[in-house]
Amino acid sequence: MSLMIGLKDVAMSYPVDQSRVAVLNGVSLDIHAGESVAVIGPSGSGKTTLLLLLAGLDHPDTGIIEIQGTRLVDLSADELADLRRDRMGIVFQSFHLIPSLTALGNVSLPLEIAGDPDTESKAKDMLRRVGLEHRVSHYPRQLSGGEQQRVAIARALVHAPPLILADEPTGNLDKSTGSAISELLFDLHSNLGSTLVLVTHDEALAARCDRQLRLDGGNLLERPSHALSA
């Protein structure tokens, strides 16, 4: 099984007043292609920071991060943007849809940026897969929270990325809608054969992943699967 993500001795801190507060303390981690991995932990433990580092949207103080053998530290800002475009699908807790674009326009955007010649049909097919084929012409303000999150997931996955990074994708949704979004995310992960890294407070959701990692006090520890389902 090939290595999708490799972290070695990654440390990260933020300035607070006249000092710095450590968020990650020399974290090392390997995630293989096709795995689903949950990262859990208390608020402020650095879960989102870890996801931002994996996406190349932030940079560690020290340590090495590799995505499919590519060291992020070696890439320019443009090259990091290309990496995210070509190899990643990122799902945020806040939907980050562009309000002036329809559902179809939002989902089409990554394909248009990549110069895909089959943009519209691929975007419509992905909207169909997330159950929104009847909403292609609707703007974000005309959609419910669950529908907006489904559009966000469709946009993140329309280019079939090998790596999905999801930050609390059900955090802003009611229980019923959140459950439907979870099913959708895992179904698409399975159908695409992608690697899924999921940040969540929901231990029942985390228990669906192949592996569960707990981030607390700057340290990342692997938890046995039965520890979450007990």
C-alpha positions, -999 to +999 in steps of 0.1 A: +000+000+000+015+033-011+020+062+014-003+091+009+007+113+039+039+114+058+047+136+088+080+136+106+087+155+138+062+183+128+060+211+154+037+241+153+031+270+177+013+304+177+023+337+193+002+346+223+011+379+240+048+378+245+053+340+242+043+311+219+018+284+226+027+249+212-001+232+192+019+203+178+049+188+195+070+168+171+042+148+155+050+119+132+024+101+112+020+078+082-013+075+063-016+051+034-036+054+002-072+044+006-074+047+044-100+067+063-085+084+094-104+104+120-086+131+141-104+138+174-096+159+204-109+189+225-115+223+211-082+242+206-062+210+205-049+218+170-071+195+149-078+222+123-042+234+124-031+198+115-055+198+085-043+232+073-008+220+074-017+189+054-033+212+028-003+234+026-024+263+038-001+268+068+035+259+074+050+241+105+078+256+126+099+225+121+095+191+106+086+175+072+052+170+056+049+149+024+019+143+002+024+113-022+062+117-017+062+155-024+077+176+004+055+206+009+084+228+021+099+224-014+069+239-032+062+276-040+028+291-033+018+285-069+029+249-067+010+243-035-021+257-051-016+233-080-012+204-055-044+213-038-062+216-072-049+183-086-046+160-056-069+173-028-106+178-020-111+200+010-144+202+029-147+229+055-172+232+084-182+266+069-194+259+034-173+287+017-196+287-014-194+316-037-227+334-033-228+348-069-225+313-084-252+287-087-248+252-073-236+242-108-212+271-110-197+264-076-191+227-084-178+235-119-152+260-106-124+235-098-128+219-132-128+252-150-096+262-131-080+230-142-090+235-178-112+203-179-130+202-213-160+183-198-167+207-169-205+210-171-214+173-175-190+162-147-204+189-124-240+179-131-231+142-126-215+150-092-246+171-082-267+141-091-246+118-070-252+141-040-289+143-047-291+178-059-297+174-096-329+195-091-309+224-076-283+231-102-296+266-110-301+276-073-278+300-055-264+293-020-289+317-004-317+295-019-304+263-004-307+248+031-276+242+053-275+205+044-279+213+007-251+239+009-228+213+025-237+188-002-227+214-028-194+220-009-187+182-009-196+179-046-172+208-054-144+192-033-148+158-049-158+166-085-122+161-098-119+127-080-090+138-058-068+110-042-070+129-009-100+142+009-095+166+039-127+173+059-129+197+088-160+191+110-182+186+078-213+179+100-206+205+127-231+231+116-259+207+107-288+192+126-285+155+136-306+141+107-289+162+081-255+155+096-261+118+094-271+120+057-239+141+050-218+115+068-232+087+047-226+107+015-190+115+025-181+079+033-199+066+002-180+089-021-147+081-003-154+044-009-164+049-045-135+071-054-110+049-035-096+080-020-078+087+013-100+105+039-087+125+068-116+136+089-115+161+118-145+157+141-158+161+176-183+133+169-168+100+182-196+079+165-185+095+132-148+089+140-156+052+148-166+047+111-130+054+100-103+027+097-081+046+123-088+071+150-061+095+162-065+117+193-047+151+194-043+165+229-016+186+245+003+188+212+007+150+209-010+127+184-019+092+198-036+063+180-067+049+196-079+013+192-111+012+173-129-005+201-121+024+224-146+046+204-174+020+202-172+007+237 
